[in-house]
Amino acid sequence: MAPTAFSVLVNQLLPVSPLRTAIEDLIKQKRAGAELDRGPRIPVISEFIDSEIERLTKGIMAPPNAAPIEEMNHLFRSVLHTIWGNAYNI
């Protein structure tokens, strides 16, 4: 049985599309107890998986937002200092 959390994930991340419809149909079949261990490829799902594997293999991801590490370190230290005072020499 497909976990409920997966359905929530699909609903939140995928817009209404043929891919989402195919995934929802597959989930319904699995919940109904259909044995889907082997079967024909579902083209829209297979194409999505293939394109994601290719994209991730090439390292094409959303540009990372470089976190301001030093600013975060300063904030962390100041919070520690506020909470713990001079108990720790930070």
PDB file of N, CA, C and O in Angstrom:
ATOM      1  N   MET A   1       0.843  -1.174   0.000  1.00  0.00           N
ATOM      2  CA  MET A   1       0.000   0.000   0.000  1.00  0.00           C
ATOM      3  C   MET A   1       0.889   1.239   0.000  1.00  0.00           C
ATOM      4  O   MET A   1       1.859   1.319   0.753  1.00  0.00           O
ATOM      5  N   ALA A   2       0.554   2.185  -0.837  1.00  0.00           N
ATOM      6  CA  ALA A   2       1.332   3.427  -0.895  1.00  0.00           C
ATOM      7  C   ALA A   2       1.078   4.241   0.363  1.00  0.00           C
ATOM      8  O   ALA A   2      -0.070   4.388   0.783  1.00  0.00           O
ATOM      9  N   PRO A   3       2.131   4.770   0.966  1.00  0.00           N
ATOM     10  CA  PRO A   3       1.944   5.563   2.181  1.00  0.00           C
ATOM     11  C   PRO A   3       1.128   6.824   1.912  1.00  0.00           C
ATOM     12  O   PRO A   3       1.230   7.421   0.841  1.00  0.00           O
ATOM     13  N   THR A   4       0.338   7.214   2.867  1.00  0.00           N
ATOM     14  CA  THR A   4      -0.461   8.422   2.740  1.00  0.00           C
ATOM     15  C   THR A   4       0.428   9.634   2.500  1.00  0.00           C
ATOM     16  O   THR A   4       0.084  10.513   1.710  1.00  0.00           O
ATOM     17  N   ALA A   5       1.552   9.682   3.169  1.00  0.00           N
ATOM     18  CA  ALA A   5       2.452  10.825   3.034  1.00  0.00           C
ATOM     19  C   ALA A   5       2.875  11.027   1.578  1.00  0.00           C
ATOM     20  O   ALA A   5       3.098  12.160   1.151  1.00  0.00           O
ATOM     21  N   PHE A   6       2.986   9.942   0.816  1.00  0.00           N
ATOM     22  CA  PHE A   6       3.354  10.066  -0.588  1.00  0.00           C
ATOM     23  C   PHE A   6       2.265  10.804  -1.350  1.00  0.00           C
ATOM     24  O   PHE A   6       2.562  11.652  -2.191  1.00  0.00           O
ATOM     25  N   SER A   7       1.009  10.489  -1.065  1.00  0.00           N
ATOM     26  CA  SER A   7      -0.108  11.181  -1.725  1.00  0.00           C
ATOM     27  C   SER A   7      -0.083  12.666  -1.406  1.00  0.00           C
ATOM     28  O   SER A   7      -0.325  13.502  -2.277  1.00  0.00           O
ATOM     29  N   VAL A   8       0.207  12.987  -0.162  1.00  0.00           N
ATOM     30  CA  VAL A   8       0.296  14.392   0.243  1.00  0.00           C
ATOM     31  C   VAL A   8       1.412  15.075  -0.533  1.00  0.00           C
ATOM     32  O   VAL A   8       1.244  16.193  -1.019  1.00  0.00           O
ATOM     33  N   LEU A   9       2.542  14.407  -0.646  1.00  0.00           N
ATOM     34  CA  LEU A   9       3.683  14.943  -1.385  1.00  0.00           C
ATOM     35  C   LEU A   9       3.309  15.215  -2.838  1.00  0.00           C
ATOM     36  O   LEU A   9       3.606  16.285  -3.369  1.00  0.00           O
ATOM     37  N   VAL A  10       2.664  14.255  -3.474  1.00  0.00           N
ATOM     38  CA  VAL A  10       2.244  14.413  -4.871  1.00  0.00           C
ATOM     39  C   VAL A  10       1.298  15.604  -4.994  1.00  0.00           C
ATOM     40  O   VAL A  10       1.451  16.432  -5.892  1.00  0.00           O
ATOM     41  N   ASN A  11       0.328  15.688  -4.097  1.00  0.00           N
ATOM     42  CA  ASN A  11      -0.652  16.771  -4.165  1.00  0.00           C
ATOM     43  C   ASN A  11      -0.012  18.142  -3.978  1.00  0.00           C
ATOM     44  O   ASN A  11      -0.440  19.119  -4.593  1.00  0.00           O
ATOM     45  N   GLN A  12       0.995  18.215  -3.144  1.00  0.00           N
ATOM     46  CA  GLN A  12       1.617  19.510  -2.859  1.00  0.00           C
ATOM     47  C   GLN A  12       2.658  19.921  -3.894  1.00  0.00           C
ATOM     48  O   GLN A  12       2.859  21.111  -4.135  1.00  0.00           O
ATOM     49  N   LEU A  13       3.318  18.944  -4.505  1.00  0.00           N
ATOM     50  CA  LEU A  13       4.432  19.287  -5.391  1.00  0.00           C
ATOM     51  C   LEU A  13       4.110  19.263  -6.875  1.00  0.00           C
ATOM     52  O   LEU A  13       4.753  19.959  -7.661  1.00  0.00           O
ATOM     53  N   LEU A  14       3.126  18.473  -7.262  1.00  0.00           N
ATOM     54  CA  LEU A  14       2.850  18.358  -8.693  1.00  0.00           C
ATOM     55  C   LEU A  14       1.587  19.111  -9.072  1.00  0.00           C
ATOM     56  O   LEU A  14       0.540  18.929  -8.451  1.00  0.00           O
ATOM     57  N   PRO A  15       1.683  19.957 -10.092  1.00  0.00           N
ATOM     58  CA  PRO A  15       0.470  20.605 -10.566  1.00  0.00           C
ATOM     59  C   PRO A  15      -0.410  19.563 -11.273  1.00  0.00           C
ATOM     60  O   PRO A  15       0.053  18.476 -11.619  1.00  0.00           O
ATOM     61  N   VAL A  16      -1.650  19.906 -11.475  1.00  0.00           N
ATOM     62  CA  VAL A  16      -2.538  19.003 -12.210  1.00  0.00           C
ATOM     63  C   VAL A  16      -1.940  18.837 -13.600  1.00  0.00           C
ATOM     64  O   VAL A  16      -1.748  19.807 -14.333  1.00  0.00           O
ATOM     65  N   SER A  17      -1.651  17.588 -13.946  1.00  0.00           N
ATOM     66  CA  SER A  17      -0.968  17.292 -15.207  1.00  0.00           C
ATOM     67  C   SER A  17      -1.137  15.806 -15.503  1.00  0.00           C
ATOM     68  O   SER A  17      -1.597  15.051 -14.647  1.00  0.00           O
ATOM     69  N   PRO A  18      -0.770  15.386 -16.703  1.00  0.00           N
ATOM     70  CA  PRO A  18      -0.828  13.950 -17.002  1.00  0.00           C
ATOM     71  C   PRO A  18       0.053  13.125 -16.060  1.00  0.00           C
ATOM     72  O   PRO A  18      -0.308  12.001 -15.710  1.00  0.00           O
ATOM     73  N   LEU A  19       1.203  13.669 -15.646  1.00  0.00           N
ATOM     74  CA  LEU A  19       2.081  12.952 -14.717  1.00  0.00           C
ATOM     75  C   LEU A  19       1.374  12.735 -13.386  1.00  0.00           C
ATOM     76  O   LEU A  19       1.366  11.623 -12.857  1.00  0.00           O
ATOM     77  N   ARG A  20       0.792  13.775 -12.854  1.00  0.00           N
ATOM     78  CA  ARG A  20       0.084  13.659 -11.570  1.00  0.00           C
ATOM     79  C   ARG A  20      -1.085  12.686 -11.685  1.00  0.00           C
ATOM     80  O   ARG A  20      -1.302  11.870 -10.789  1.00  0.00           O
ATOM     81  N   THR A  21      -1.828  12.764 -12.764  1.00  0.00           N
ATOM     82  CA  THR A  21      -2.955  11.851 -12.968  1.00  0.00           C
ATOM     83  C   THR A  21      -2.480  10.409 -13.014  1.00  0.00           C
ATOM     84  O   THR A  21      -3.105   9.535 -12.413  1.00  0.00           O
ATOM     85  N   ALA A  22      -1.382  10.144 -13.719  1.00  0.00           N
ATOM     86  CA  ALA A  22      -0.849   8.781 -13.818  1.00  0.00           C
ATOM     87  C   ALA A  22      -0.399   8.278 -12.451  1.00  0.00           C
ATOM     88  O   ALA A  22      -0.638   7.120 -12.108  1.00  0.00           O
ATOM     89  N   ILE A  23       0.247   9.133 -11.672  1.00  0.00           N
ATOM     90  CA  ILE A  23       0.696   8.732 -10.332  1.00  0.00           C
ATOM     91  C   ILE A  23      -0.505   8.459  -9.438  1.00  0.00           C
ATOM     92  O   ILE A  23      -0.532   7.463  -8.715  1.00  0.00           O
ATOM     93  N   GLU A  24      -1.504   9.347  -9.485  1.00  0.00           N
ATOM     94  CA  GLU A  24      -2.707   9.139  -8.664  1.00  0.00           C
ATOM     95  C   GLU A  24      -3.424   7.847  -9.046  1.00  0.00           C
ATOM     96  O   GLU A  24      -3.913   7.131  -8.173  1.00  0.00           O
ATOM     97  N   ASP A  25      -3.491   7.544 -10.339  1.00  0.00           N
ATOM     98  CA  ASP A  25      -4.114   6.297 -10.790  1.00  0.00           C
ATOM     99  C   ASP A  25      -3.348   5.083 -10.271  1.00  0.00           C
ATOM    100  O   ASP A  25      -3.950   4.100  -9.839  1.00  0.00           O
ATOM    101  N   LEU A  26      -2.034   5.156 -10.316  1.00  0.00           N
ATOM    102  CA  LEU A  26      -1.207   4.060  -9.824  1.00  0.00           C
ATOM    103  C   LEU A  26      -1.404   3.867  -8.319  1.00  0.00           C
ATOM    104  O   LEU A  26      -1.481   2.733  -7.846  1.00  0.00           O
ATOM    105  N   ILE A  27      -1.485   4.950  -7.579  1.00  0.00           N
ATOM    106  CA  ILE A  27      -1.717   4.867  -6.134  1.00  0.00           C
ATOM    107  C   ILE A  27      -3.069   4.216  -5.864  1.00  0.00           C
ATOM    108  O   ILE A  27      -3.177   3.357  -4.990  1.00  0.00           O
ATOM    109  N   LYS A  28      -4.104   4.618  -6.609  1.00  0.00           N
ATOM    110  CA  LYS A  28      -5.436   4.027  -6.429  1.00  0.00           C
ATOM    111  C   LYS A  28      -5.401   2.521  -6.678  1.00  0.00           C
ATOM    112  O   LYS A  28      -6.003   1.750  -5.931  1.00  0.00           O
ATOM    113  N   GLN A  29      -4.697   2.109  -7.722  1.00  0.00           N
ATOM    114  CA  GLN A  29      -4.592   0.679  -8.026  1.00  0.00           C
ATOM    115  C   GLN A  29      -3.881  -0.068  -6.909  1.00  0.00           C
ATOM    116  O   GLN A  29      -4.299  -1.160  -6.523  1.00  0.00           O
ATOM    117  N   LYS A  30      -2.809   0.515  -6.389  1.00  0.00           N
ATOM    118  CA  LYS A  30      -2.064  -0.138  -5.303  1.00  0.00           C
ATOM    119  C   LYS A  30      -2.914  -0.229  -4.035  1.00  0.00           C
ATOM    120  O   LYS A  30      -2.878  -1.239  -3.332  1.00  0.00           O
ATOM    121  N   ARG A  31      -3.675   0.824  -3.745  1.00  0.00           N
ATOM    122  CA  ARG A  31      -4.534   0.801  -2.566  1.00  0.00           C
ATOM    123  C   ARG A  31      -5.644  -0.223  -2.704  1.00  0.00           C
ATOM    124  O   ARG A  31      -6.112  -0.785  -1.714  1.00  0.00           O
ATOM    125  N   ALA A  32      -6.059  -0.461  -3.934  1.00  0.00           N
ATOM    126  CA  ALA A  32      -7.121  -1.440  -4.182  1.00  0.00           C
ATOM    127  C   ALA A  32      -6.578  -2.862  -4.108  1.00  0.00           C
ATOM    128  O   ALA A  32      -7.335  -3.828  -4.211  1.00  0.00           O
ATOM    129  N   GLY A  33      -5.270  -2.988  -3.928  1.00  0.00           N
ATOM    130  CA  GLY A  33      -4.667  -4.306  -3.771  1.00  0.00           C
ATOM    131  C   GLY A  33      -4.198  -4.929  -5.075  1.00  0.00           C
ATOM    132  O   GLY A  33      -3.847  -6.108  -5.114  1.00  0.00           O
ATOM    133  N   ALA A  34      -4.192  -4.144  -6.135  1.00  0.00           N
ATOM    134  CA  ALA A  34      -3.741  -4.685  -7.421  1.00  0.00           C
ATOM    135  C   ALA A  34      -2.256  -5.031  -7.325  1.00  0.00           C
ATOM    136  O   ALA A  34      -1.452  -4.247  -6.821  1.00  0.00           O
ATOM    137  N   GLU A  35      -1.913  -6.204  -7.812  1.00  0.00           N
ATOM    138  CA  GLU A  35      -0.520  -6.638  -7.837  1.00  0.00           C
ATOM    139  C   GLU A  35       0.156  -5.998  -9.030  1.00  0.00           C
ATOM    140  O   GLU A  35      -0.056  -6.403 -10.173  1.00  0.00           O
ATOM    141  N   LEU A  36       0.959  -5.010  -8.758  1.00  0.00           N
ATOM    142  CA  LEU A  36       1.610  -4.269  -9.827  1.00  0.00           C
ATOM    143  C   LEU A  36       3.123  -4.407  -9.765  1.00  0.00           C
ATOM    144  O   LEU A  36       3.858  -3.487 -10.126  1.00  0.00           O
ATOM    145  N   ASP A  37       3.582  -5.569  -9.300  1.00  0.00           N
ATOM    146  CA  ASP A  37       5.017  -5.786  -9.203  1.00  0.00           C
ATOM    147  C   ASP A  37       5.665  -5.630 -10.571  1.00  0.00           C
ATOM    148  O   ASP A  37       6.722  -5.013 -10.702  1.00  0.00           O
ATOM    149  N   ARG A  38       5.039  -6.179 -11.560  1.00  0.00           N
ATOM    150  CA  ARG A  38       5.531  -6.082 -12.933  1.00  0.00           C
ATOM    151  C   ARG A  38       4.375  -5.664 -13.815  1.00  0.00           C
ATOM    152  O   ARG A  38       3.224  -6.023 -13.566  1.00  0.00           O
ATOM    153  N   GLY A  39       4.681  -4.924 -14.818  1.00  0.00           N
ATOM    154  CA  GLY A  39       3.655  -4.496 -15.742  1.00  0.00           C
ATOM    155  C   GLY A  39       4.265  -3.598 -16.785  1.00  0.00           C
ATOM    156  O   GLY A  39       5.463  -3.317 -16.761  1.00  0.00           O
ATOM    157  N   PRO A  40       3.442  -3.154 -17.692  1.00  0.00           N
ATOM    158  CA  PRO A  40       3.969  -2.284 -18.746  1.00  0.00           C
ATOM    159  C   PRO A  40       4.394  -0.940 -18.164  1.00  0.00           C
ATOM    160  O   PRO A  40       3.872  -0.481 -17.148  1.00  0.00           O
ATOM    161  N   ARG A  41       5.344  -0.339 -18.832  1.00  0.00           N
ATOM    162  CA  ARG A  41       5.783   0.989 -18.413  1.00  0.00           C
ATOM    163  C   ARG A  41       4.629   1.971 -18.543  1.00  0.00           C
ATOM    164  O   ARG A  41       3.798   1.849 -19.443  1.00  0.00           O
ATOM    165  N   ILE A  42       4.583   2.916 -17.669  1.00  0.00           N
ATOM    166  CA  ILE A  42       3.622   4.008 -17.781  1.00  0.00           C
ATOM    167  C   ILE A  42       4.428   5.153 -18.376  1.00  0.00           C
ATOM    168  O   ILE A  42       5.227   5.779 -17.680  1.00  0.00           O
ATOM    169  N   PRO A  43       4.222   5.429 -19.662  1.00  0.00           N
ATOM    170  CA  PRO A  43       5.128   6.348 -20.374  1.00  0.00           C
ATOM    171  C   PRO A  43       5.377   7.677 -19.677  1.00  0.00           C
ATOM    172  O   PRO A  43       6.527   8.103 -19.568  1.00  0.00           O
ATOM    173  N   VAL A  44       4.340   8.334 -19.207  1.00  0.00           N
ATOM    174  CA  VAL A  44       4.538   9.661 -18.619  1.00  0.00           C
ATOM    175  C   VAL A  44       5.379   9.591 -17.344  1.00  0.00           C
ATOM    176  O   VAL A  44       6.173  10.494 -17.080  1.00  0.00           O
ATOM    177  N   ILE A  45       5.215   8.534 -16.557  1.00  0.00           N
ATOM    178  CA  ILE A  45       6.020   8.374 -15.334  1.00  0.00           C
ATOM    179  C   ILE A  45       7.454   8.011 -15.707  1.00  0.00           C
ATOM    180  O   ILE A  45       8.401   8.562 -15.146  1.00  0.00           O
ATOM    181  N   SER A  46       7.614   7.095 -16.644  1.00  0.00           N
ATOM    182  CA  SER A  46       8.957   6.686 -17.074  1.00  0.00           C
ATOM    183  C   SER A  46       9.733   7.852 -17.672  1.00  0.00           C
ATOM    184  O   SER A  46      10.925   8.008 -17.408  1.00  0.00           O
ATOM    185  N   GLU A  47       9.058   8.671 -18.478  1.00  0.00           N
ATOM    186  CA  GLU A  47       9.732   9.822 -19.084  1.00  0.00           C
ATOM    187  C   GLU A  47      10.167  10.822 -18.022  1.00  0.00           C
ATOM    188  O   GLU A  47      11.253  11.395 -18.109  1.00  0.00           O
ATOM    189  N   PHE A  48       9.319  11.031 -17.024  1.00  0.00           N
ATOM    190  CA  PHE A  48       9.679  11.942 -15.941  1.00  0.00           C
ATOM    191  C   PHE A  48      10.905  11.421 -15.188  1.00  0.00           C
ATOM    192  O   PHE A  48      11.846  12.169 -14.926  1.00  0.00           O
ATOM    193  N   ILE A  49      10.883  10.142 -14.845  1.00  0.00           N
ATOM    194  CA  ILE A  49      12.009   9.547 -14.115  1.00  0.00           C
ATOM    195  C   ILE A  49      13.287   9.643 -14.942  1.00  0.00           C
ATOM    196  O   ILE A  49      14.335  10.031 -14.426  1.00  0.00           O
ATOM    197  N   ASP A  50      13.200   9.291 -16.222  1.00  0.00           N
ATOM    198  CA  ASP A  50      14.381   9.365 -17.096  1.00  0.00           C
ATOM    199  C   ASP A  50      14.928  10.785 -17.184  1.00  0.00           C
ATOM    200  O   ASP A  50      16.142  10.986 -17.129  1.00  0.00           O
ATOM    201  N   SER A  51      14.043  11.770 -17.320  1.00  0.00           N
ATOM    202  CA  SER A  51      14.515  13.157 -17.437  1.00  0.00           C
ATOM    203  C   SER A  51      15.134  13.647 -16.123  1.00  0.00           C
ATOM    204  O   SER A  51      16.103  14.406 -16.140  1.00  0.00           O
ATOM    205  N   GLU A  52      14.578  13.216 -14.990  1.00  0.00           N
ATOM    206  CA  GLU A  52      15.140  13.616 -13.699  1.00  0.00           C
ATOM    207  C   GLU A  52      16.504  12.957 -13.473  1.00  0.00           C
ATOM    208  O   GLU A  52      17.428  13.600 -12.973  1.00  0.00           O
ATOM    209  N   ILE A  53      16.630  11.699 -13.833  1.00  0.00           N
ATOM    210  CA  ILE A  53      17.935  11.020 -13.695  1.00  0.00           C
ATOM    211  C   ILE A  53      18.974  11.723 -14.549  1.00  0.00           C
ATOM    212  O   ILE A  53      20.094  11.959 -14.098  1.00  0.00           O
ATOM    213  N   GLU A  54      18.609  12.058 -15.778  1.00  0.00           N
ATOM    214  CA  GLU A  54      19.545  12.753 -16.666  1.00  0.00           C
ATOM    215  C   GLU A  54      19.918  14.125 -16.108  1.00  0.00           C
ATOM    216  O   GLU A  54      21.090  14.500 -16.106  1.00  0.00           O
ATOM    217  N   ARG A  55      18.929  14.866 -15.639  1.00  0.00           N
ATOM    218  CA  ARG A  55      19.172  16.202 -15.086  1.00  0.00           C
ATOM    219  C   ARG A  55      20.090  16.129 -13.869  1.00  0.00           C
ATOM    220  O   ARG A  55      21.031  16.914 -13.748  1.00  0.00           O
ATOM    221  N   LEU A  56      19.814  15.185 -12.970  1.00  0.00           N
ATOM    222  CA  LEU A  56      20.612  15.085 -11.752  1.00  0.00           C
ATOM    223  C   LEU A  56      22.008  14.524 -12.027  1.00  0.00           C
ATOM    224  O   LEU A  56      22.971  14.893 -11.355  1.00  0.00           O
ATOM    225  N   THR A  57      22.115  13.640 -13.007  1.00  0.00           N
ATOM    226  CA  THR A  57      23.417  13.084 -13.370  1.00  0.00           C
ATOM    227  C   THR A  57      24.331  14.167 -13.928  1.00  0.00           C
ATOM    228  O   THR A  57      25.540  14.153 -13.694  1.00  0.00           O
ATOM    229  N   LYS A  58      23.748  15.099 -14.664  1.00  0.00           N
ATOM    230  CA  LYS A  58      24.535  16.187 -15.238  1.00  0.00           C
ATOM    231  C   LYS A  58      24.823  17.280 -14.222  1.00  0.00           C
ATOM    232  O   LYS A  58      25.562  18.224 -14.502  1.00  0.00           O
ATOM    233  N   GLY A  59      24.240  17.145 -13.053  1.00  0.00           N
ATOM    234  CA  GLY A  59      24.469  18.146 -12.016  1.00  0.00           C
ATOM    235  C   GLY A  59      23.683  19.418 -12.241  1.00  0.00           C
ATOM    236  O   GLY A  59      24.003  20.461 -11.670  1.00  0.00           O
ATOM    237  N   ILE A  60      22.650  19.339 -13.074  1.00  0.00           N
ATOM    238  CA  ILE A  60      21.842  20.528 -13.339  1.00  0.00           C
ATOM    239  C   ILE A  60      20.774  20.615 -12.256  1.00  0.00           C
ATOM    240  O   ILE A  60      19.758  19.920 -12.289  1.00  0.00           O
ATOM    241  N   MET A  61      21.034  21.462 -11.332  1.00  0.00           N
ATOM    242  CA  MET A  61      20.091  21.656 -10.240  1.00  0.00           C
ATOM    243  C   MET A  61      19.823  23.145 -10.116  1.00  0.00           C
ATOM    244  O   MET A  61      20.508  23.969 -10.722  1.00  0.00           O
ATOM    245  N   ALA A  62      18.833  23.469  -9.337  1.00  0.00           N
ATOM    246  CA  ALA A  62      18.558  24.876  -9.093  1.00  0.00           C
ATOM    247  C   ALA A  62      19.803  25.509  -8.494  1.00  0.00           C
ATOM    248  O   ALA A  62      20.466  24.900  -7.654  1.00  0.00           O
ATOM    249  N   PRO A  63      20.125  26.714  -8.913  1.00  0.00           N
ATOM    250  CA  PRO A  63      21.328  27.345  -8.367  1.00  0.00           C
ATOM    251  C   PRO A  63      21.224  27.471  -6.856  1.00  0.00           C
ATOM    252  O   PRO A  63      20.211  27.941  -6.337  1.00  0.00           O
ATOM    253  N   PRO A  64      22.258  27.057  -6.154  1.00  0.00           N
ATOM    254  CA  PRO A  64      22.199  27.128  -4.696  1.00  0.00           C
ATOM    255  C   PRO A  64      22.252  28.574  -4.230  1.00  0.00           C
ATOM    256  O   PRO A  64      22.970  29.405  -4.787  1.00  0.00           O
ATOM    257  N   ASN A  65      21.494  28.842  -3.224  1.00  0.00           N
ATOM    258  CA  ASN A  65      21.580  30.155  -2.596  1.00  0.00           C
ATOM    259  C   ASN A  65      22.640  30.038  -1.516  1.00  0.00           C
ATOM    260  O   ASN A  65      22.440  29.394  -0.486  1.00  0.00           O
ATOM    261  N   ALA A  66      23.751  30.667  -1.773  1.00  0.00           N
ATOM    262  CA  ALA A  66      24.849  30.582  -0.819  1.00  0.00           C
ATOM    263  C   ALA A  66      24.415  31.197   0.499  1.00  0.00           C
ATOM    264  O   ALA A  66      24.073  32.377   0.575  1.00  0.00           O
ATOM    265  N   ALA A  67      24.438  30.384   1.516  1.00  0.00           N
ATOM    266  CA  ALA A  67      24.038  30.860   2.841  1.00  0.00           C
ATOM    267  C   ALA A  67      25.145  31.739   3.403  1.00  0.00           C
ATOM    268  O   ALA A  67      26.327  31.422   3.266  1.00  0.00           O
ATOM    269  N   PRO A  68      24.767  32.827   4.026  1.00  0.00           N
ATOM    270  CA  PRO A  68      25.775  33.704   4.646  1.00  0.00           C
ATOM    271  C   PRO A  68      26.290  33.075   5.934  1.00  0.00           C
ATOM    272  O   PRO A  68      25.840  33.417   7.028  1.00  0.00           O
ATOM    273  N   ILE A  69      27.226  32.164   5.795  1.00  0.00           N
ATOM    274  CA  ILE A  69      27.711  31.362   6.921  1.00  0.00           C
ATOM    275  C   ILE A  69      28.224  32.226   8.068  1.00  0.00           C
ATOM    276  O   ILE A  69      27.868  32.000   9.224  1.00  0.00           O
ATOM    277  N   GLU A  70      29.048  33.204   7.757  1.00  0.00           N
ATOM    278  CA  GLU A  70      29.613  34.024   8.836  1.00  0.00           C
ATOM    279  C   GLU A  70      28.526  34.794   9.570  1.00  0.00           C
ATOM    280  O   GLU A  70      28.585  34.941  10.791  1.00  0.00           O
ATOM    281  N   GLU A  71      27.542  35.284   8.839  1.00  0.00           N
ATOM    282  CA  GLU A  71      26.436  35.991   9.487  1.00  0.00           C
ATOM    283  C   GLU A  71      25.650  35.041  10.391  1.00  0.00           C
ATOM    284  O   GLU A  71      25.253  35.415  11.495  1.00  0.00           O
ATOM    285  N   MET A  72      25.427  33.817   9.922  1.00  0.00           N
ATOM    286  CA  MET A  72      24.710  32.836  10.740  1.00  0.00           C
ATOM    287  C   MET A  72      25.522  32.444  11.962  1.00  0.00           C
ATOM    288  O   MET A  72      24.969  32.273  13.049  1.00  0.00           O
ATOM    289  N   ASN A  73      26.839  32.298  11.790  1.00  0.00           N
ATOM    290  CA  ASN A  73      27.705  31.984  12.934  1.00  0.00           C
ATOM    291  C   ASN A  73      27.645  33.107  13.969  1.00  0.00           C
ATOM    292  O   ASN A  73      27.550  32.844  15.167  1.00  0.00           O
ATOM    293  N   HIS A  74      27.700  34.345  13.512  1.00  0.00           N
ATOM    294  CA  HIS A  74      27.629  35.484  14.427  1.00  0.00           C
ATOM    295  C   HIS A  74      26.295  35.489  15.169  1.00  0.00           C
ATOM    296  O   HIS A  74      26.261  35.689  16.383  1.00  0.00           O
ATOM    297  N   LEU A  75      25.206  35.269  14.449  1.00  0.00           N
ATOM    298  CA  LEU A  75      23.888  35.223  15.085  1.00  0.00           C
ATOM    299  C   LEU A  75      23.829  34.108  16.121  1.00  0.00           C
ATOM    300  O   LEU A  75      23.342  34.315  17.233  1.00  0.00           O
ATOM    301  N   PHE A  76      24.320  32.935  15.761  1.00  0.00           N
ATOM    302  CA  PHE A  76      24.322  31.790  16.679  1.00  0.00           C
ATOM    303  C   PHE A  76      25.108  32.120  17.944  1.00  0.00           C
ATOM    304  O   PHE A  76      24.648  31.871  19.058  1.00  0.00           O
ATOM    305  N   ARG A  77      26.281  32.676  17.759  1.00  0.00           N
ATOM    306  CA  ARG A  77      27.121  33.021  18.919  1.00  0.00           C
ATOM    307  C   ARG A  77      26.468  34.085  19.788  1.00  0.00           C
ATOM    308  O   ARG A  77      26.540  34.024  21.016  1.00  0.00           O
ATOM    309  N   SER A  78      25.828  35.065  19.145  1.00  0.00           N
ATOM    310  CA  SER A  78      25.188  36.120  19.944  1.00  0.00           C
ATOM    311  C   SER A  78      23.996  35.575  20.716  1.00  0.00           C
ATOM    312  O   SER A  78      23.746  36.010  21.841  1.00  0.00           O
ATOM    313  N   VAL A  79      23.262  34.641  20.144  1.00  0.00           N
ATOM    314  CA  VAL A  79      22.151  34.018  20.858  1.00  0.00           C
ATOM    315  C   VAL A  79      22.690  33.212  22.032  1.00  0.00           C
ATOM    316  O   VAL A  79      22.143  33.285  23.133  1.00  0.00           O
ATOM    317  N   LEU A  80      23.751  32.446  21.813  1.00  0.00           N
ATOM    318  CA  LEU A  80      24.362  31.700  22.915  1.00  0.00           C
ATOM    319  C   LEU A  80      24.823  32.643  24.018  1.00  0.00           C
ATOM    320  O   LEU A  80      24.624  32.378  25.203  1.00  0.00           O
ATOM    321  N   HIS A  81      25.434  33.734  23.616  1.00  0.00           N
ATOM    322  CA  HIS A  81      25.924  34.699  24.603  1.00  0.00           C
ATOM    323  C   HIS A  81      24.754  35.295  25.382  1.00  0.00           C
ATOM    324  O   HIS A  81      24.842  35.464  26.599  1.00  0.00           O
ATOM    325  N   THR A  82      23.666  35.611  24.695  1.00  0.00           N
ATOM    326  CA  THR A  82      22.485  36.173  25.362  1.00  0.00           C
ATOM    327  C   THR A  82      21.898  35.179  26.351  1.00  0.00           C
ATOM    328  O   THR A  82      21.517  35.549  27.462  1.00  0.00           O
ATOM    329  N   ILE A  83      21.827  33.921  25.947  1.00  0.00           N
ATOM    330  CA  ILE A  83      21.216  32.895  26.799  1.00  0.00           C
ATOM    331  C   ILE A  83      22.144  32.484  27.931  1.00  0.00           C
ATOM    332  O   ILE A  83      21.720  32.403  29.084  1.00  0.00           O
ATOM    333  N   TRP A  84      23.376  32.230  27.620  1.00  0.00           N
ATOM    334  CA  TRP A  84      24.314  31.680  28.601  1.00  0.00           C
ATOM    335  C   TRP A  84      25.229  32.723  29.222  1.00  0.00           C
ATOM    336  O   TRP A  84      25.964  32.430  30.165  1.00  0.00           O
ATOM    337  N   GLY A  85      25.184  33.927  28.701  1.00  0.00           N
ATOM    338  CA  GLY A  85      26.046  34.966  29.250  1.00  0.00           C
ATOM    339  C   GLY A  85      27.506  34.647  29.003  1.00  0.00           C
ATOM    340  O   GLY A  85      27.873  34.191  27.921  1.00  0.00           O
ATOM    341  N   ASN A  86      28.317  34.881  29.977  1.00  0.00           N
ATOM    342  CA  ASN A  86      29.744  34.650  29.828  1.00  0.00           C
ATOM    343  C   ASN A  86      30.162  33.270  30.309  1.00  0.00           C
ATOM    344  O   ASN A  86      31.344  33.015  30.537  1.00  0.00           O
ATOM    345  N   ALA A  87      29.183  32.379  30.463  1.00  0.00           N
ATOM    346  CA  ALA A  87      29.520  31.023  30.910  1.00  0.00           C
ATOM    347  C   ALA A  87      30.481  30.363  29.926  1.00  0.00           C
ATOM    348  O   ALA A  87      31.343  29.572  30.310  1.00  0.00           O
ATOM    349  N   TYR A  88      30.311  30.705  28.649  1.00  0.00           N
ATOM    350  CA  TYR A  88      31.208  30.172  27.631  1.00  0.00           C
ATOM    351  C   TYR A  88      31.855  31.342  26.938  1.00  0.00           C
ATOM    352  O   TYR A  88      31.183  32.312  26.589  1.00  0.00           O
ATOM    353  N   ASN A  89      33.134  31.263  26.739  1.00  0.00           N
ATOM    354  CA  ASN A  89      33.837  32.322  26.058  1.00  0.00           C
ATOM    355  C   ASN A  89      33.724  32.094  24.552  1.00  0.00           C
ATOM    356  O   ASN A  89      34.522  31.380  23.946  1.00  0.00           O
ATOM    357  N   ILE A  90      32.725  32.714  23.986  1.00  0.00           N
ATOM    358  CA  ILE A  90      32.446  32.495  22.561  1.00  0.00           C
ATOM    359  C   ILE A  90      32.873  33.713  21.768  1.00  0.00           C
ATOM    360  O   ILE A  90      32.725  33.737  20.547  1.00  0.00           O
TER     361      ILE A  90
END
